[in-house]
Amino acid sequence: MTTTRRFFTDEFKREAVALLESSGQPLEHVAKELGIQPSTLRTWRRRVSGPGGPAQLPSKQAPAPLAAGDQSAEIARLKRELDRVRMERDILKKKL
């Protein structure tokens, strides 16, 4: 039986580490809520924080100004992303 390897985006990894840092819950609990192994989340936290010290998420550069058509497309994309994040948050709230 073969298993497929799961792939997580860098954004998901950063958000998972941010959730871990902001929630104040144990790493094992957050990992279980996200459906990942604690060792995976621990590795992501180490990569984000670097050697020693608290985790500091990489800062994103400010995007260049968008044209009117691009702005509406960006707004639509952000609304979809917000809906997805709210759904994930609601799912996690129900588990608690």
Biopython code that builds the backbone (N, CA, C, O; Angstrom):
import numpy as np
from Bio.PDB.StructureBuilder import StructureBuilder

atoms = [
    (1, "MET", "N", (0.842, -1.173, 0.000)),
    (1, "MET", "CA", (0.000, 0.000, 0.000)),
    (1, "MET", "C", (0.890, 1.239, 0.000)),
    (1, "MET", "O", (1.782, 1.379, 0.837)),
    (2, "THR", "N", (0.638, 2.115, -0.932)),
    (2, "THR", "CA", (1.451, 3.327, -0.999)),
    (2, "THR", "C", (0.692, 4.495, -0.388)),
    (2, "THR", "O", (-0.532, 4.582, -0.481)),
    (3, "THR", "N", (1.429, 5.366, 0.223)),
    (3, "THR", "CA", (0.833, 6.576, 0.777)),
    (3, "THR", "C", (1.413, 7.772, 0.052)),
    (3, "THR", "O", (2.589, 7.793, -0.311)),
    (4, "THR", "N", (0.582, 8.750, -0.147)),
    (4, "THR", "CA", (1.068, 9.960, -0.801)),
    (4, "THR", "C", (1.559, 10.925, 0.262)),
    (4, "THR", "O", (0.988, 11.034, 1.347)),
    (5, "ARG", "N", (2.598, 11.599, -0.070)),
    (5, "ARG", "CA", (3.189, 12.555, 0.852)),
    (5, "ARG", "C", (2.389, 13.846, 0.819)),
    (5, "ARG", "O", (2.083, 14.369, -0.252)),
    (6, "ARG", "N", (2.053, 14.355, 1.989)),
    (6, "ARG", "CA", (1.281, 15.587, 2.071)),
    (6, "ARG", "C", (2.208, 16.776, 1.877)),
    (6, "ARG", "O", (3.355, 16.765, 2.323)),
    (7, "PHE", "N", (1.696, 17.802, 1.208)),
    (7, "PHE", "CA", (2.461, 19.010, 0.950)),
    (7, "PHE", "C", (1.765, 20.182, 1.619)),
    (7, "PHE", "O", (0.554, 20.351, 1.477)),
    (8, "PHE", "N", (2.520, 20.991, 2.347)),
    (8, "PHE", "CA", (1.983, 22.168, 3.010)),
    (8, "PHE", "C", (2.672, 23.406, 2.451)),
    (8, "PHE", "O", (3.889, 23.418, 2.265)),
    (9, "THR", "N", (1.900, 24.427, 2.189)),
    (9, "THR", "CA", (2.468, 25.663, 1.662)),
    (9, "THR", "C", (3.232, 26.383, 2.760)),
    (9, "THR", "O", (3.026, 26.129, 3.947)),
    (10, "ASP", "N", (4.111, 27.282, 2.352)),
    (10, "ASP", "CA", (4.863, 28.080, 3.326)),
    (10, "ASP", "C", (3.912, 28.934, 4.158)),
    (10, "ASP", "O", (4.136, 29.150, 5.349)),
    (11, "GLU", "N", (2.852, 29.416, 3.520)),
    (11, "GLU", "CA", (1.872, 30.238, 4.231)),
    (11, "GLU", "C", (1.213, 29.426, 5.346)),
    (11, "GLU", "O", (1.049, 29.924, 6.460)),
    (12, "PHE", "N", (0.834, 28.185, 5.053)),
    (12, "PHE", "CA", (0.220, 27.330, 6.064)),
    (12, "PHE", "C", (1.184, 27.098, 7.219)),
    (12, "PHE", "O", (0.787, 27.126, 8.384)),
    (13, "LYS", "N", (2.444, 26.871, 6.892)),
    (13, "LYS", "CA", (3.445, 26.628, 7.933)),
    (13, "LYS", "C", (3.598, 27.840, 8.837)),
    (13, "LYS", "O", (3.649, 27.708, 10.060)),
    (14, "ARG", "N", (3.673, 29.046, 8.222)),
    (14, "ARG", "CA", (3.799, 30.269, 9.021)),
    (14, "ARG", "C", (2.564, 30.476, 9.898)),
    (14, "ARG", "O", (2.680, 30.864, 11.061)),
    (15, "GLU", "N", (1.390, 30.216, 9.338)),
    (15, "GLU", "CA", (0.156, 30.387, 10.112)),
    (15, "GLU", "C", (0.073, 29.372, 11.245)),
    (15, "GLU", "O", (-0.408, 29.700, 12.330)),
    (16, "ALA", "N", (0.531, 28.150, 11.013)),
    (16, "ALA", "CA", (0.528, 27.129, 12.053)),
    (16, "ALA", "C", (1.448, 27.539, 13.202)),
    (16, "ALA", "O", (1.091, 27.386, 14.370)),
    (17, "VAL", "N", (2.620, 28.054, 12.873)),
    (17, "VAL", "CA", (3.558, 28.507, 13.914)),
    (17, "VAL", "C", (2.976, 29.714, 14.647)),
    (17, "VAL", "O", (3.102, 29.816, 15.867)),
    (18, "ALA", "N", (2.343, 30.625, 13.915)),
    (18, "ALA", "CA", (1.727, 31.791, 14.548)),
    (18, "ALA", "C", (0.606, 31.361, 15.484)),
    (18, "ALA", "O", (0.462, 31.916, 16.573)),
    (19, "LEU", "N", (-0.190, 30.377, 15.072)),
    (19, "LEU", "CA", (-1.257, 29.852, 15.921)),
    (19, "LEU", "C", (-0.667, 29.240, 17.182)),
    (19, "LEU", "O", (-1.188, 29.445, 18.278)),
    (20, "LEU", "N", (0.404, 28.499, 17.033)),
    (20, "LEU", "CA", (1.068, 27.894, 18.182)),
    (20, "LEU", "C", (1.543, 28.968, 19.157)),
    (20, "LEU", "O", (1.339, 28.856, 20.366)),
    (21, "GLU", "N", (2.172, 29.998, 18.628)),
    (21, "GLU", "CA", (2.721, 31.058, 19.481)),
    (21, "GLU", "C", (1.616, 31.876, 20.163)),
    (21, "GLU", "O", (1.750, 32.260, 21.325)),
    (22, "SER", "N", (0.533, 32.139, 19.439)),
    (22, "SER", "CA", (-0.497, 33.028, 19.987)),
    (22, "SER", "C", (-1.517, 32.298, 20.860)),
    (22, "SER", "O", (-2.162, 32.924, 21.701)),
    (23, "SER", "N", (-1.672, 30.987, 20.675)),
    (23, "SER", "CA", (-2.720, 30.272, 21.400)),
    (23, "SER", "C", (-2.356, 29.992, 22.852)),
    (23, "SER", "O", (-3.235, 29.941, 23.712)),
    (24, "GLY", "N", (-1.083, 29.812, 23.127)),
    (24, "GLY", "CA", (-0.675, 29.473, 24.482)),
    (24, "GLY", "C", (-0.961, 28.021, 24.834)),
    (24, "GLY", "O", (-0.775, 27.615, 25.982)),
    (25, "GLN", "N", (-1.412, 27.233, 23.860)),
    (25, "GLN", "CA", (-1.699, 25.820, 24.086)),
    (25, "GLN", "C", (-0.449, 24.990, 23.814)),
    (25, "GLN", "O", (0.460, 25.437, 23.115)),
    (26, "PRO", "N", (-0.409, 23.785, 24.367)),
    (26, "PRO", "CA", (0.748, 22.920, 24.128)),
    (26, "PRO", "C", (0.891, 22.581, 22.642)),
    (26, "PRO", "O", (-0.097, 22.506, 21.912)),
    (27, "LEU", "N", (2.105, 22.384, 22.222)),
    (27, "LEU", "CA", (2.408, 22.075, 20.836)),
    (27, "LEU", "C", (1.637, 20.839, 20.369)),
    (27, "LEU", "O", (1.124, 20.820, 19.250)),
    (28, "GLU", "N", (1.552, 19.823, 21.200)),
    (28, "GLU", "CA", (0.862, 18.592, 20.824)),
    (28, "GLU", "C", (-0.614, 18.849, 20.553)),
    (28, "GLU", "O", (-1.188, 18.261, 19.637)),
    (29, "HIS", "N", (-1.228, 19.719, 21.339)),
    (29, "HIS", "CA", (-2.651, 20.034, 21.167)),
    (29, "HIS", "C", (-2.887, 20.778, 19.851)),
    (29, "HIS", "O", (-3.818, 20.453, 19.114)),
    (30, "VAL", "N", (-2.056, 21.764, 19.557)),
    (30, "VAL", "CA", (-2.195, 22.534, 18.316)),
    (30, "VAL", "C", (-1.956, 21.633, 17.115)),
    (30, "VAL", "O", (-2.678, 21.721, 16.121)),
    (31, "ALA", "N", (-0.953, 20.770, 17.195)),
    (31, "ALA", "CA", (-0.659, 19.859, 16.085)),
    (31, "ALA", "C", (-1.834, 18.921, 15.832)),
    (31, "ALA", "O", (-2.181, 18.661, 14.680)),
    (32, "LYS", "N", (-2.440, 18.419, 16.882)),
    (32, "LYS", "CA", (-3.593, 17.525, 16.733)),
    (32, "LYS", "C", (-4.758, 18.257, 16.075)),
    (32, "LYS", "O", (-5.433, 17.697, 15.211)),
    (33, "GLU", "N", (-4.999, 19.511, 16.478)),
    (33, "GLU", "CA", (-6.079, 20.303, 15.880)),
    (33, "GLU", "C", (-5.845, 20.525, 14.386)),
    (33, "GLU", "O", (-6.791, 20.526, 13.599)),
    (34, "LEU", "N", (-4.590, 20.711, 14.003)),
    (34, "LEU", "CA", (-4.260, 20.956, 12.595)),
    (34, "LEU", "C", (-4.126, 19.664, 11.793)),
    (34, "LEU", "O", (-4.030, 19.701, 10.566)),
    (35, "GLY", "N", (-4.119, 18.536, 12.474)),
    (35, "GLY", "CA", (-4.015, 17.257, 11.786)),
    (35, "GLY", "C", (-2.614, 16.942, 11.295)),
    (35, "GLY", "O", (-2.442, 16.287, 10.267)),
    (36, "ILE", "N", (-1.609, 17.411, 12.035)),
    (36, "ILE", "CA", (-0.227, 17.139, 11.666)),
    (36, "ILE", "C", (0.494, 16.532, 12.862)),
    (36, "ILE", "O", (0.001, 16.580, 13.989)),
    (37, "GLN", "N", (1.647, 15.970, 12.609)),
    (37, "GLN", "CA", (2.448, 15.375, 13.673)),
    (37, "GLN", "C", (3.112, 16.486, 14.501)),
    (37, "GLN", "O", (3.522, 17.508, 13.949)),
    (38, "PRO", "N", (3.219, 16.289, 15.818)),
    (38, "PRO", "CA", (3.901, 17.290, 16.649)),
    (38, "PRO", "C", (5.333, 17.564, 16.183)),
    (38, "PRO", "O", (5.804, 18.699, 16.252)),
    (39, "SER", "N", (6.016, 16.528, 15.714)),
    (39, "SER", "CA", (7.396, 16.724, 15.270)),
    (39, "SER", "C", (7.454, 17.639, 14.042)),
    (39, "SER", "O", (8.408, 18.398, 13.874)),
    (40, "THR", "N", (6.435, 17.564, 13.191)),
    (40, "THR", "CA", (6.381, 18.423, 12.017)),
    (40, "THR", "C", (6.229, 19.881, 12.439)),
    (40, "THR", "O", (6.944, 20.755, 11.948)),
    (41, "LEU", "N", (5.293, 20.136, 13.351)),
    (41, "LEU", "CA", (5.083, 21.499, 13.832)),
    (41, "LEU", "C", (6.322, 22.006, 14.568)),
    (41, "LEU", "O", (6.672, 23.181, 14.452)),
    (42, "ARG", "N", (6.976, 21.144, 15.313)),
    (42, "ARG", "CA", (8.201, 21.531, 16.026)),
    (42, "ARG", "C", (9.292, 21.933, 15.029)),
    (42, "ARG", "O", (10.016, 22.901, 15.258)),
    (43, "THR", "N", (9.409, 21.191, 13.928)),
    (43, "THR", "CA", (10.398, 21.508, 12.892)),
    (43, "THR", "C", (10.092, 22.858, 12.255)),
    (43, "THR", "O", (10.992, 23.673, 12.056)),
    (44, "TRP", "N", (8.810, 23.095, 11.934)),
    (44, "TRP", "CA", (8.423, 24.373, 11.330)),
    (44, "TRP", "C", (8.745, 25.528, 12.271)),
    (44, "TRP", "O", (9.237, 26.571, 11.840)),
    (45, "ARG", "N", (8.463, 25.336, 13.564)),
    (45, "ARG", "CA", (8.740, 26.398, 14.537)),
    (45, "ARG", "C", (10.232, 26.686, 14.599)),
    (45, "ARG", "O", (10.643, 27.843, 14.686)),
    (46, "ARG", "N", (11.041, 25.635, 14.555)),
    (46, "ARG", "CA", (12.496, 25.817, 14.595)),
    (46, "ARG", "C", (12.991, 26.575, 13.371)),
    (46, "ARG", "O", (13.852, 27.449, 13.478)),
    (47, "ARG", "N", (12.437, 26.232, 12.198)),
    (47, "ARG", "CA", (12.856, 26.905, 10.966)),
    (47, "ARG", "C", (12.452, 28.366, 10.956)),
    (47, "ARG", "O", (13.202, 29.215, 10.474)),
    (48, "VAL", "N", (11.275, 28.667, 11.484)),
    (48, "VAL", "CA", (10.794, 30.049, 11.499)),
    (48, "VAL", "C", (11.576, 30.874, 12.507)),
    (48, "VAL", "O", (11.931, 32.021, 12.234)),
    (49, "SER", "N", (11.848, 30.291, 13.677)),
    (49, "SER", "CA", (12.496, 31.065, 14.733)),
    (49, "SER", "C", (14.001, 31.148, 14.572)),
    (49, "SER", "O", (14.629, 32.061, 15.107)),
    (50, "GLY", "N", (14.585, 30.222, 13.853)),
    (50, "GLY", "CA", (16.033, 30.219, 13.737)),
    (50, "GLY", "C", (16.635, 29.660, 15.010)),
    (50, "GLY", "O", (15.903, 29.261, 15.916)),
    (51, "PRO", "N", (17.953, 29.623, 15.095)),
    (51, "PRO", "CA", (18.591, 29.064, 16.293)),
    (51, "PRO", "C", (18.382, 29.977, 17.497)),
    (51, "PRO", "O", (18.797, 31.136, 17.490)),
    (52, "GLY", "N", (17.730, 29.438, 18.535)),
    (52, "GLY", "CA", (17.483, 30.198, 19.764)),
    (52, "GLY", "C", (16.459, 31.295, 19.570)),
    (52, "GLY", "O", (16.112, 31.654, 18.445)),
    (53, "GLY", "N", (15.986, 31.816, 20.676)),
    (53, "GLY", "CA", (15.073, 32.949, 20.620)),
    (53, "GLY", "C", (13.662, 32.573, 20.210)),
    (53, "GLY", "O", (13.427, 31.483, 19.688)),
    (54, "PRO", "N", (12.715, 33.488, 20.451)),
    (54, "PRO", "CA", (11.329, 33.221, 20.096)),
    (54, "PRO", "C", (11.115, 33.276, 18.590)),
    (54, "PRO", "O", (11.929, 33.831, 17.851)),
    (55, "ALA", "N", (10.026, 32.702, 18.156)),
    (55, "ALA", "CA", (9.721, 32.660, 16.723)),
    (55, "ALA", "C", (9.385, 34.056, 16.207)),
    (55, "ALA", "O", (8.597, 34.788, 16.806)),
    (56, "GLN", "N", (9.987, 34.394, 15.111)),
    (56, "GLN", "CA", (9.688, 35.652, 14.445)),
    (56, "GLN", "C", (9.373, 35.318, 13.003)),
    (56, "GLN", "O", (10.224, 34.839, 12.254)),
    (57, "LEU", "N", (8.130, 35.580, 12.632)),
    (57, "LEU", "CA", (7.706, 35.251, 11.283)),
    (57, "LEU", "C", (8.375, 36.186, 10.293)),
    (57, "LEU", "O", (8.547, 37.372, 10.575)),
    (58, "PRO", "N", (8.754, 35.665, 9.138)),
    (58, "PRO", "CA", (9.369, 36.521, 8.132)),
    (58, "PRO", "C", (8.405, 37.623, 7.715)),
    (58, "PRO", "O", (7.222, 37.378, 7.480)),
    (59, "SER", "N", (8.923, 38.814, 7.628)),
    (59, "SER", "CA", (8.059, 39.918, 7.228)),
    (59, "SER", "C", (7.901, 39.928, 5.717)),
    (59, "SER", "O", (8.825, 39.599, 4.973)),
    (60, "LYS", "N", (6.721, 40.310, 5.287)),
    (60, "LYS", "CA", (6.459, 40.385, 3.858)),
    (60, "LYS", "C", (6.683, 41.816, 3.398)),
    (60, "LYS", "O", (6.409, 42.767, 4.130)),
    (61, "GLN", "N", (7.175, 41.953, 2.202)),
    (61, "GLN", "CA", (7.380, 43.282, 1.657)),
    (61, "GLN", "C", (6.043, 43.854, 1.236)),
    (61, "GLN", "O", (5.141, 43.112, 0.848)),
    (62, "ALA", "N", (5.908, 45.176, 1.311)),
    (62, "ALA", "CA", (4.678, 45.834, 0.902)),
    (62, "ALA", "C", (4.501, 45.653, -0.603)),
    (62, "ALA", "O", (5.437, 45.870, -1.372)),
    (63, "PRO", "N", (3.296, 45.254, -1.024)),
    (63, "PRO", "CA", (3.071, 45.058, -2.457)),
    (63, "PRO", "C", (3.020, 46.387, -3.199)),
    (63, "PRO", "O", (2.690, 47.423, -2.622)),
    (64, "ALA", "N", (3.347, 46.340, -4.463)),
    (64, "ALA", "CA", (3.281, 47.540, -5.288)),
    (64, "ALA", "C", (1.822, 47.917, -5.507)),
    (64, "ALA", "O", (0.956, 47.043, -5.473)),
    (65, "PRO", "N", (1.526, 49.209, -5.735)),
    (65, "PRO", "CA", (0.149, 49.622, -5.970)),
    (65, "PRO", "C", (-0.435, 48.892, -7.177)),
    (65, "PRO", "O", (0.253, 48.647, -8.167)),
    (66, "LEU", "N", (-1.721, 48.551, -7.072)),
    (66, "LEU", "CA", (-2.380, 47.797, -8.126)),
    (66, "LEU", "C", (-3.270, 48.707, -8.967)),
    (66, "LEU", "O", (-3.746, 49.737, -8.491)),
    (67, "ALA", "N", (-3.487, 48.318, -10.212)),
    (67, "ALA", "CA", (-4.422, 49.022, -11.077)),
    (67, "ALA", "C", (-5.839, 48.695, -10.614)),
    (67, "ALA", "O", (-6.034, 47.756, -9.843)),
    (68, "ALA", "N", (-6.837, 49.463, -11.078)),
    (68, "ALA", "CA", (-8.216, 49.306, -10.626)),
    (68, "ALA", "C", (-8.720, 47.882, -10.854)),
    (68, "ALA", "O", (-9.347, 47.307, -9.963)),
    (69, "GLY", "N", (-8.465, 47.307, -12.013)),
    (69, "GLY", "CA", (-8.900, 45.941, -12.301)),
    (69, "GLY", "C", (-8.197, 44.929, -11.422)),
    (69, "GLY", "O", (-8.804, 43.959, -10.967)),
    (70, "ASP", "N", (-6.907, 45.158, -11.182)),
    (70, "ASP", "CA", (-6.150, 44.260, -10.325)),
    (70, "ASP", "C", (-6.623, 44.360, -8.877)),
    (70, "ASP", "O", (-6.609, 43.370, -8.146)),
    (71, "GLN", "N", (-7.038, 45.553, -8.466)),
    (71, "GLN", "CA", (-7.516, 45.733, -7.097)),
    (71, "GLN", "C", (-8.772, 44.916, -6.851)),
    (71, "GLN", "O", (-8.901, 44.280, -5.805)),
    (72, "SER", "N", (-9.694, 44.926, -7.795)),
    (72, "SER", "CA", (-10.926, 44.166, -7.594)),
    (72, "SER", "C", (-10.632, 42.667, -7.567)),
    (72, "SER", "O", (-11.259, 41.928, -6.808)),
    (73, "ALA", "N", (-9.690, 42.217, -8.383)),
    (73, "ALA", "CA", (-9.314, 40.810, -8.364)),
    (73, "ALA", "C", (-8.648, 40.460, -7.029)),
    (73, "ALA", "O", (-8.896, 39.392, -6.470)),
    (74, "GLU", "N", (-7.814, 41.350, -6.531)),
    (74, "GLU", "CA", (-7.154, 41.133, -5.248)),
    (74, "GLU", "C", (-8.175, 41.113, -4.111)),
    (74, "GLU", "O", (-8.076, 40.290, -3.202)),
    (75, "ILE", "N", (-9.141, 42.004, -4.160)),
    (75, "ILE", "CA", (-10.190, 42.037, -3.136)),
    (75, "ILE", "C", (-10.973, 40.729, -3.145)),
    (75, "ILE", "O", (-11.255, 40.166, -2.087)),
    (76, "ALA", "N", (-11.322, 40.245, -4.330)),
    (76, "ALA", "CA", (-12.051, 38.984, -4.439)),
    (76, "ALA", "C", (-11.218, 37.837, -3.884)),
    (76, "ALA", "O", (-11.745, 36.968, -3.188)),
    (77, "ARG", "N", (-9.914, 37.825, -4.186)),
    (77, "ARG", "CA", (-9.033, 36.771, -3.669)),
    (77, "ARG", "C", (-8.951, 36.831, -2.147)),
    (77, "ARG", "O", (-8.995, 35.802, -1.474)),
    (78, "LEU", "N", (-8.834, 38.038, -1.616)),
    (78, "LEU", "CA", (-8.741, 38.196, -0.162)),
    (78, "LEU", "C", (-10.039, 37.792, 0.528)),
    (78, "LEU", "O", (-10.003, 37.237, 1.626)),
    (79, "LYS", "N", (-11.182, 38.060, -0.097)),
    (79, "LYS", "CA", (-12.462, 37.643, 0.483)),
    (79, "LYS", "C", (-12.560, 36.124, 0.526)),
    (79, "LYS", "O", (-13.040, 35.561, 1.510)),
    (80, "ARG", "N", (-12.105, 35.455, -0.539)),
    (80, "ARG", "CA", (-12.116, 33.996, -0.552)),
    (80, "ARG", "C", (-11.197, 33.444, 0.548)),
    (80, "ARG", "O", (-11.541, 32.490, 1.246)),
    (81, "GLU", "N", (-10.036, 34.063, 0.681)),
    (81, "GLU", "CA", (-9.096, 33.616, 1.704)),
    (81, "GLU", "C", (-9.669, 33.836, 3.098)),
    (81, "GLU", "O", (-9.514, 32.985, 3.974)),
    (82, "LEU", "N", (-10.330, 34.974, 3.310)),
    (82, "LEU", "CA", (-10.941, 35.257, 4.603)),
    (82, "LEU", "C", (-12.027, 34.235, 4.925)),
    (82, "LEU", "O", (-12.119, 33.765, 6.058)),
    (83, "ASP", "N", (-12.844, 33.892, 3.943)),
    (83, "ASP", "CA", (-13.877, 32.876, 4.151)),
    (83, "ASP", "C", (-13.257, 31.540, 4.539)),
    (83, "ASP", "O", (-13.760, 30.851, 5.426)),
    (84, "ARG", "N", (-12.158, 31.173, 3.871)),
    (84, "ARG", "CA", (-11.487, 29.913, 4.170)),
    (84, "ARG", "C", (-10.927, 29.921, 5.591)),
    (84, "ARG", "O", (-11.061, 28.939, 6.321)),
    (85, "VAL", "N", (-10.303, 31.024, 5.978)),
    (85, "VAL", "CA", (-9.699, 31.109, 7.312)),
    (85, "VAL", "C", (-10.785, 31.092, 8.385)),
    (85, "VAL", "O", (-10.612, 30.463, 9.429)),
    (86, "ARG", "N", (-11.897, 31.774, 8.141)),
    (86, "ARG", "CA", (-13.005, 31.746, 9.106)),
    (86, "ARG", "C", (-13.550, 30.332, 9.265)),
    (86, "ARG", "O", (-13.858, 29.906, 10.378)),
    (87, "MET", "N", (-13.673, 29.603, 8.156)),
    (87, "MET", "CA", (-14.167, 28.241, 8.213)),
    (87, "MET", "C", (-13.202, 27.372, 9.028)),
    (87, "MET", "O", (-13.637, 26.582, 9.866)),
    (88, "GLU", "N", (-11.892, 27.517, 8.785)),
    (88, "GLU", "CA", (-10.918, 26.744, 9.546)),
    (88, "GLU", "C", (-10.996, 27.087, 11.031)),
    (88, "GLU", "O", (-10.916, 26.202, 11.883)),
    (89, "ARG", "N", (-11.152, 28.365, 11.334)),
    (89, "ARG", "CA", (-11.247, 28.790, 12.729)),
    (89, "ARG", "C", (-12.483, 28.191, 13.386)),
    (89, "ARG", "O", (-12.412, 27.706, 14.515)),
    (90, "ASP", "N", (-13.619, 28.221, 12.685)),
    (90, "ASP", "CA", (-14.856, 27.677, 13.232)),
    (90, "ASP", "C", (-14.737, 26.182, 13.480)),
    (90, "ASP", "O", (-15.252, 25.674, 14.477)),
    (91, "ILE", "N", (-14.064, 25.474, 12.581)),
    (91, "ILE", "CA", (-13.855, 24.040, 12.755)),
    (91, "ILE", "C", (-13.021, 23.792, 14.012)),
    (91, "ILE", "O", (-13.323, 22.896, 14.800)),
    (92, "LEU", "N", (-11.978, 24.587, 14.189)),
    (92, "LEU", "CA", (-11.127, 24.415, 15.360)),
    (92, "LEU", "C", (-11.884, 24.758, 16.640)),
    (92, "LEU", "O", (-11.673, 24.114, 17.667)),
    (93, "LYS", "N", (-12.757, 25.756, 16.598)),
    (93, "LYS", "CA", (-13.545, 26.106, 17.781)),
    (93, "LYS", "C", (-14.480, 24.969, 18.177)),
    (93, "LYS", "O", (-14.669, 24.700, 19.364)),
    (94, "LYS", "N", (-15.067, 24.298, 17.180)),
    (94, "LYS", "CA", (-15.990, 23.208, 17.468)),
    (94, "LYS", "C", (-15.279, 22.047, 18.137)),
    (94, "LYS", "O", (-15.882, 21.334, 18.940)),
    (95, "LYS", "N", (-13.994, 21.843, 17.818)),
    (95, "LYS", "CA", (-13.236, 20.735, 18.406)),
    (95, "LYS", "C", (-12.914, 20.990, 19.869)),
    (95, "LYS", "O", (-12.694, 20.044, 20.626)),
    (96, "LEU", "N", (-12.883, 22.245, 20.277)),
    (96, "LEU", "CA", (-12.541, 22.558, 21.661)),
    (96, "LEU", "C", (-13.758, 22.376, 22.473)),
    (96, "LEU", "O", (-13.726, 22.581, 23.686)),
]
sb = StructureBuilder()
sb.init_structure("model")
sb.init_model(0)
sb.init_chain("A")
sb.init_seg("    ")
for serial, (resi, resn, name, xyz) in enumerate(atoms, 1):
    if name == "N":
        sb.init_residue(resn, " ", resi, " ")
    sb.init_atom(name, np.array(xyz, "f"), 0.0, 1.0, " ", f" {name:<3s}", serial, name[0])
structure = sb.get_structure()
